[in-house]
Amino acid sequence: MTIVGLLAGILTTVCWVPQVVRSWRTRSTRDFSWLYLIVLTMGVTLWIVYGIARGDLAVILANVTTLVLLLFLIGIKLDETRRRQRARSTSPVG
């Protein structure tokens, strides 16, 4: 059964890669709300805790990988938010 869990984890985690690559290339994460990213990150973190408690390597590996991808997206979103705020503060008013 571990192989089924690993395969499921690989498939559900790999689906994030194109979005991360697109966000990196465009430097845009406008399609992701902060609420979505925060709630999903909390859920993935809890899956990691669950996987550790159960000793389930498939759950742990899949969710740690997903967490890394989510943290990368959050980093891009933070950078994008800072750039937008700087642009607003330096643009002429009126």
Secondary structure, 3 states (H helix, E strand, C coil): CHHHHHHHHHHHHHCCHHHHHHHHHHCCCCCCCHHHHHHHHHHHHHHHHHHHHHCCHHHHHHHHHHHHHHHHHHHHHHHHHHHHHHHHHHCCCC
